[in-house]
């Protein structure tokens, strides 16, 4: 079980101390997808650390070229696992993106609205986005305006976005029955993916838990975890999300733990900015399933492959879950742990690099032989489906939970 730790916040004045820890060993170059694509030192983790150090020491100017190199980072997190000096690269890149924020006013306005700390505002923006996507993708006559809007938002002209559900999770009106109560309750963090994009997935998860005797509390006041804002360098607004979510979950009583359906969101909740504030333990949903012996049946036997991105956390609990769900008579599905190219929800930046990563991911794992790929995070589901649609591939991504049922 993950328990919150008291960690002192990193100040901007500490940035140069963090960069000094880098030993220039070059391990990060081996794993960095941006360096593999660009083959330039300044597009490696080590290179970006040197640029960040020069920026904070005022040895380099805040230029578009410098900004492009910093924002080329895909936040995959693989370099941190291979760093022998344990450099806090996540903090470095986050604060540097905030200082160099290159988002246009329109893009910043849209991102701050979609992932706002104001629940009502966020709901309004998602409703508007839903209507805009229906209009722009269903009517050929308005394609010109779609390309114009994408250009204003500095997005690739061939960008594809998911179909947003007509109702968010709280509007579905489904009340799953609690049976054989086990005597404890958990709190669910839905995230934007579970609330707006894939509410049926969240409902399936709640139905499985309540059928297994576990009461699930889903606070309506929760908001986006803040990851999409941090990825775009909008740190001030993301702090508001942290404040709202912390107050929301700390007000709950008699709760065993907080669970999230999104691996990326869970990493955020257990991270420095949240963990020093949230008093409740946090646990991955797969860990909860395994500990409580929750029985689920696979919906796909041989046509599915399972995926856990390096940025989503440890694969141990998910592998145990698969071994439990698939009986000896079943063919055990493959679990792949390569980086698929996803960053944050609905992010369309650095598409050339990400298409290169996802294309290699598709070929290396022979995904053309499968009908579905089940992912741990909503970010991976959304990113992979946008890639599959653009490339006319027959495979589709779905959440881990959607590959199982009671």
C-alpha positions in Angstrom: 0.0 0.0 0.0 1.3 3.4 -0.9 1.1 5.9 2.0 1.6 9.6 1.7 5.1 10.9 2.7 6.1 14.3 4.0 8.4 15.7 1.3 9.7 19.3 1.4 8.6 21.2 -1.7 11.3 22.0 -4.2 11.9 25.7 -4.6 13.1 27.4 -7.8 16.3 28.3 -6.0 17.1 24.6 -5.7 17.0 24.0 -9.5 20.7 24.5 -10.0 21.4 22.1 -7.1 19.4 19.4 -8.9 21.2 20.0 -12.2 24.5 19.7 -10.5 23.7 16.1 -9.6 23.9 15.1 -13.3 27.1 13.2 -13.9 26.8 13.3 -17.7 27.1 9.5 -17.8 24.8 9.4 -20.9 22.5 6.5 -19.7 19.5 8.7 -20.5 20.6 8.9 -24.2 20.1 5.2 -24.6 16.4 5.3 -23.6 15.2 8.9 -24.5 12.8 8.6 -27.4 13.3 12.2 -28.5 17.1 11.6 -28.7 16.6 8.4 -30.7 14.5 10.4 -33.2 16.4 13.7 -33.4 19.9 12.2 -32.7 21.0 15.5 -31.3 22.6 16.0 -27.8 20.3 18.9 -27.0 17.3 16.6 -27.5 18.5 14.1 -24.9 17.7 14.3 -21.2 21.3 15.1 -20.5 21.3 17.9 -23.1 18.0 19.4 -21.7 19.5 19.4 -18.2 22.4 21.4 -19.5 20.0 23.8 -21.2 18.0 24.2 -18.0 21.1 24.9 -16.0 22.2 27.5 -18.4 18.7 29.1 -18.3 18.5 29.3 -14.6 22.1 30.7 -14.3 21.1 33.3 -16.9 23.8 32.0 -19.3 21.1 31.3 -22.0 18.3 33.5 -23.2 14.7 32.4 -23.3 14.4 31.8 -27.1 12.0 29.8 -29.2 14.8 27.4 -30.1 15.5 26.8 -26.4 11.8 26.4 -25.7 11.3 23.9 -28.5 14.1 21.7 -27.1 12.7 21.7 -23.6 9.1 21.1 -24.8 10.3 18.2 -26.9 10.5 16.0 -23.8 7.7 13.4 -23.9 7.5 13.0 -20.1 7.8 9.2 -20.5 9.9 9.0 -17.3 12.2 6.3 -18.5 15.3 8.3 -18.0 14.7 8.6 -14.3 14.8 4.8 -13.9 18.2 4.6 -15.6 19.8 7.6 -13.9 22.5 6.4 -11.4 22.6 9.9 -9.8 18.9 10.0 -9.2 18.4 13.4 -10.7 14.9 14.9 -10.1 14.4 15.4 -13.8 10.6 15.5 -13.4 10.8 18.6 -11.3 13.4 20.2 -13.6 11.3 19.8 -16.8 8.1 20.8 -15.1 9.4 24.1 -13.7 11.3 24.8 -16.9 8.2 24.4 -19.1 6.4 26.8 -16.8 9.1 29.4 -17.2 9.3 28.9 -21.0 5.5 28.4 -21.5 5.1 28.8 -25.3 1.3 28.1 -25.5 -0.7 30.5 -27.5 -3.4 32.4 -25.5 -6.1 30.4 -27.2 -4.5 27.0 -26.4 -3.8 28.1 -22.8 -7.4 29.2 -22.5 -8.7 25.9 -23.8 -6.4 23.7 -21.7 -7.1 25.8 -18.5 -10.9 25.4 -19.2 -10.9 21.7 -19.9 -8.8 20.8 -17.0 -9.9 23.6 -14.6 -10.1 23.4 -10.9 -13.6 24.8 -11.3 -15.8 21.7 -11.9 -18.6 23.7 -13.6 -16.2 25.4 -16.0 -14.5 22.1 -16.9 -17.9 20.5 -17.6 -18.9 23.4 -19.8 -15.6 23.2 -21.8 -16.0 19.4 -22.4 -19.6 19.9 -23.6 -18.3 22.6 -26.0 -15.5 20.3 -27.2 -18.0 17.5 -27.7 -20.1 19.6 -30.0 -17.1 21.0 -31.8 -15.8 17.5 -32.5 -19.1 16.4 -33.9 -19.3 19.4 -36.1 -15.7 19.4 -37.4 -15.4 15.7 -38.1 -18.9 14.9 -39.4 -19.5 17.8 -41.8 -17.0 18.0 -44.7 -18.1 21.6 -45.4 -16.5 22.9 -42.2 -13.1 21.1 -42.5 -11.5 24.4 -43.5 -12.5 25.9 -40.2 -11.3 22.8 -38.3 -7.8 23.2 -39.9 -7.9 26.9 -39.1 -8.7 26.2 -35.4 -6.0 23.5 -35.2 -3.5 26.0 -36.6 -4.6 28.6 -33.9 -4.1 25.9 -31.3 -0.7 25.0 -32.9 -1.8 21.4 -33.5 -1.1 19.2 -36.5 -3.7 19.4 -39.2 -4.4 15.7 -39.2 -5.1 15.6 -35.4 -7.8 13.1 -34.4 -9.6 13.4 -31.1 -11.7 10.7 -29.3 -15.5 10.7 -29.4 -16.5 12.2 -26.1 -19.4 10.5 -24.4 -22.7 12.5 -24.4 -22.9 12.1 -20.6 -20.2 12.3 -18.0 -20.0 9.6 -15.3 -22.2 11.5 -12.8 -24.9 12.0 -15.5 -25.2 8.3 -16.4 -27.7 7.8 -13.6 -26.6 4.2 -12.9 -26.7 2.9 -9.4 -24.9 -0.4 -9.1 -26.1 -2.7 -6.3 -23.9 -3.5 -3.3 -23.9 -7.1 -2.4 -22.2 -9.2 0.4 -20.7 -6.1 2.0 -17.1 -6.7 3.1 -17.3 -3.9 5.7 -15.0 -1.3 4.1 -15.2 1.6 1.6 -12.8 3.0 -0.9 -12.8 6.4 -2.6 -12.5 6.5 -6.4 -10.6 9.2 -8.3 -12.1 9.1 -11.8 -9.8 11.7 -13.5 -10.9 13.5 -16.7 -10.7 10.2 -18.7 -13.0 8.3 -16.4 -15.4 11.1 -16.0 -15.7 12.6 -19.5 -14.2 10.4 -22.1 -14.8 6.9 -20.8 -17.6 7.0 -18.2 -18.8 3.5 -19.1 -15.4 2.2 -18.1 -15.7 3.8 -14.7 -19.2 2.4 -14.3 -17.9 -1.1 -15.1 -15.3 -0.8 -12.5 -17.8 0.4 -9.8 -20.1 -2.4 -10.7 -17.4 -5.0 -10.3 -16.3 -3.6 -6.9 -19.9 -3.3 -5.5 -20.8 -6.7 -6.8 -17.7 -8.0 -4.8 -18.9 -6.3 -1.6 -16.8 -3.2 -1.6 -18.5 0.1 -1.3 -17.2 2.8 -3.6 -17.5 6.5 -2.8 -17.1 8.8 -5.8 -16.8 12.5 -4.7 -18.6 14.8 -7.2 -16.3 17.7 -6.3 -13.1 16.1 -7.6 -11.4 17.7 -10.6 -8.6 16.9 -13.0 -5.4 15.7 -11.3 -3.5 18.5 -13.0 -1.2 16.4 -15.1 -2.3 17.8 -18.5 -1.7 21.4 -17.2 1.7 20.6 -15.8 2.7 18.9 -19.1 1.8 22.2 -20.8 3.8 24.3 -18.3 0.6 25.8 -16.7 1.7 25.1 -13.1 -0.2 27.9 -11.3 -3.6 26.6 -12.5 -2.7 23.0 -11.7 -2.0 24.1 -8.1 -5.7 25.0 -7.8 -6.6 21.4 -8.8 -4.4 20.0 -6.1 -6.0 22.2 -3.5 -9.5 21.2 -4.6 -8.8 17.4 -4.7 -6.9 17.4 -1.4 -9.8 19.1 0.4 -12.3 16.8 -1.4 -10.6 13.6 -0.3 -9.4 14.7 3.1 -13.1 15.5 4.0 -14.1 11.8 3.6 -14.5 9.6 6.7 -14.1 5.8 7.2 -12.3 5.3 3.9 -9.7 2.5 3.5 -7.8 4.0 0.6 -8.1 6.1 -2.6 -8.0 4.2 -5.9 -7.7 5.6 -9.4 -8.4 3.9 -12.8 -5.6 5.9 -14.4 -2.0 4.9 -13.7 -0.8 8.3 -14.7 -3.2 10.1 -12.3 -2.2 7.7 -9.5 1.4 8.6 -10.0 0.3 12.3 -9.6 -1.6 11.6 -6.4 1.4 9.8 -4.9 3.8 12.5 -6.1 5.5 15.3 -4.2 2.8 17.9 -4.8 -0.1 15.7 -3.5 1.5 13.2 -1.2 2.4 15.7 1.5 -1.2 16.8 1.7 -3.5 13.8 1.2 -3.9 11.9 4.4 -5.5 8.8 2.9 -3.5 5.8 1.7 -3.4 5.3 -2.1 -3.5 2.0 -3.8 -3.6 0.8 -7.5 -6.9 -0.8 -8.4 -5.1 -3.9 -9.6 -3.5 -4.2 -6.1 -6.9 -3.9 -4.5 -8.3 -6.6 -6.8 -5.5 -9.0 -6.0 -5.6 -8.4 -2.2 -9.3 -8.8 -2.0 -9.4 -11.8 -4.4 -11.9 -10.1 -6.7 -12.8 -12.5 -9.4 -13.1 -11.3 -13.0 -13.4 -13.1 -16.3 -11.6 -12.1 -19.5 -13.7 -11.0 -22.4 -11.0 -11.7 -24.9 -9.0 -14.9 -25.2 -6.4 -14.6 -28.0 -7.2 -11.3 -29.7 -6.0 -9.0 -27.0 -2.6 -7.8 -25.8 -2.1 -5.9 -22.6 0.0 -2.8 -22.2 1.6 -0.9 -19.3 3.6 2.2 -20.2 6.7 2.9 -18.1 5.2 6.2 -17.0 2.2 4.4 -15.4 4.0 2.6 -12.7 5.0 -1.0 -11.7 3.7 -3.9 -13.7 3.8 -6.4 -10.8 0.1 -6.1 -9.7 -1.2 -6.1 -13.2 0.7 -9.2 -14.1 -0.6 -10.9 -11.0 -4.1 -9.9 -12.0 -3.7 -11.4 -15.5 -2.4 -14.6 -14.0 -5.4 -14.8 -11.7 -8.0 -13.9 -14.3 -6.8 -16.3 -17.0 -7.1 -19.9 -16.0 -4.7 -22.7 -16.9 -7.0 -23.6 -19.8 -6.6 -20.1 -21.2 -3.7 -18.9 -23.2 -2.0 -16.3 -21.1 -2.0 -12.9 -22.9 1.2 -11.0 -23.4 2.0 -8.0 -21.3 4.2 -5.4 -23.0 5.9 -2.6 -21.0 7.3 -0.4 -23.8 6.7 3.3 -24.1 3.9 3.8 -26.6 4.3 7.5 -27.2 1.5 8.9 -25.1 2.0 11.9 -22.8 -1.1 13.5 -21.3 -4.8 13.3 -22.1 -5.6 14.9 -25.5 -2.0 16.1 -26.0 -1.1 16.6 -29.6 2.4 18.1 -29.2 5.6 16.7 -30.8 3.6 14.5 -33.1 6.5 13.7 -35.4 8.5 12.1 -32.6 5.5 10.5 -31.0 4.4 9.0 -34.4 7.9 7.5 -34.8 7.7 6.0 -31.3 4.1 4.7 -31.7 4.9 3.4 -35.2 7.8 1.4 -33.9 5.7 0.2 -30.9 3.0 -1.0 -33.4 5.5 -2.9 -35.5 7.7 -4.3 -32.7 4.7 -5.9 -31.0 2.9 -7.1 -34.2 -0.2 -5.3 -33.2 -1.8 -5.9 -36.6 -2.4 -9.5 -35.3 -4.7 -8.3 -32.5 -8.2 -6.7 -32.4 -7.6 -4.9 -29.0 -4.8 -3.6 -26.8 -5.8 -3.1 -23.2 -4.0 -0.2 -21.4 -3.7 0.9 -17.8 -4.1 4.6 -18.4 -6.7 6.6 -20.2 -3.9 8.6 -21.8 -2.6 5.5 -23.6 -6.1 4.5 -24.7 -6.8 8.0 -26.2 -3.4 8.4 -27.8 -3.2 4.9 -29.4 -6.8 5.1 -30.8 -6.0 8.5 -32.4 -2.9 6.8 -34.0 -4.9 3.7 -35.1 -7.6 5.8 -36.7 -5.1 8.0 -38.6 -3.2 4.9 -39.9 -6.4 2.9 -40.7 -5.4 0.1 -38.4 -8.1 -2.4 -37.4 -6.9 -2.7 -33.8 -8.5 -0.5 -31.0 -7.3 0.4 -27.6 -9.4 0.0 -24.5 -8.9 0.3 -20.7 -7.7 -2.7 -18.8 -11.1 -2.9 -17.0 -13.0 -3.1 -20.3 -11.2 -6.4 -21.1 -12.9 -8.1 -18.2 -16.3 -8.6 -16.6 -17.9 -10.4 -13.8 
